[in-house]
Amino acid sequence: MTCKEAEQLVMPYINKELDDKELRAFLSHIHGCQACYEELEIYYTIYAGLAQLEEGTEEQNMHNLLEESLRASEMRIRGRKILNVYYIFSQILAMLALTAIMIMEILKL
């Protein structure tokens, strides 16, 4: 992912509008590119600060909020990857069971 592509995904990231593929590429780029991370931090600070003012909540450390958001996004991706592996594994087991049942029925004939 280029810096320009990452910059275009900053607001969709903040608004939680990225799909898993975009999110994975965005996070990978953000962790490797200090300039894009800093831009994300600026936008996130502004967005989260305005949200706090609107909600009337007490001030929080914006850097820590961003880090929590990035960790949560990484956990979401990891969790979905694990679910996909379990799904594929269960499908394979189901096909094997069905094949075994068909073979046993054929042998009965």
N, C-alpha and C positions, 0 to 999 in steps of 0.2 A: 504494500500500500504506500502511495506517495503522501507527502505532507499535505498536498492540496486535497487529496481524497479524504485524509484524516480531518482536515479543517472543516470540510463539508459535513462531516459526521458528528461534530461536536454537539450541536444543538439536538439532533436526533438522539444522541447518547444521553444527554441531560434529560430529555423528555421520555426516555425509555422506549424509543421507537425503532431500535435496531433489531434485526433478526439475528439469530445465532451466528450465522456466517459473517455478517457485517461486524457484529460485536467482537467476535474472535479476532478478526483482522485489525479492528480498531484498537483493541486492548494490546495486541502484539506491537503495533506501531507506537502507541502511547508509551509503552514501557521501554521502547528502544530509542525514542526521539525526545530529547529534553525540550526542544522548542515547541513541539506539539503538546507535550504534557503541560508546559507553562501556559499555552493558549487555552487548553481545556480548564486549567485551574482558574484562570481569569474569568472565563465565562461561567464556570461553576460557582465561583465566589459571588459574582453579580447575581446570578439566578437564585442561588440559595439565600443570599442576603435579602433580596427583594421578597422572597417567599416568607422569610422570618418576619420582615416588617409587616407584611400583609396579615400574617397569622397572629402577630403579637407575641411570638414565642421568645424565650430568652436567647441571647446571642450564644452561638457555638463556634468552635474553631472550624473554619471553612476547609482548611487543609485536611483536617481529620475527617470531616464529612465526605470530602472527595475520596480519600483513601478507603473509607468504609464502602462507598458506592462502587469503587473499582473492585474491591474484594468481593462484594456481593455479586457483581457481574461475572467475575471469574468463577465463583461458586455455582452460579446459575448455569454457566457453560459446562462446567465439570459434571454437575448433576444431570444435565440433559444427555451428556455423552455416556454416562453410566446407565441411564435409562435406555438409551439406544442399544447399548451392548446387551442389557438384559432382555430387551425386546427381541433382538436378533437371536439370542441364545434360546429363548422360549419358542420362537418360531422353528428353529432347527430341531429342538426336542419334539415339538408337535409333529413335524414332518417325519422324524424317525419313528415316533410311536405309530403314526398312521401307516407308514411303510411296514412296520413289524406286524400290525394287525392284518394288513392286506396279504402279507406273505403267509401268515398263519391260516388265514381263510383259504388261500389257494392250496396250501398243503392238505387241508381237510378234504378237498375235492378229490 
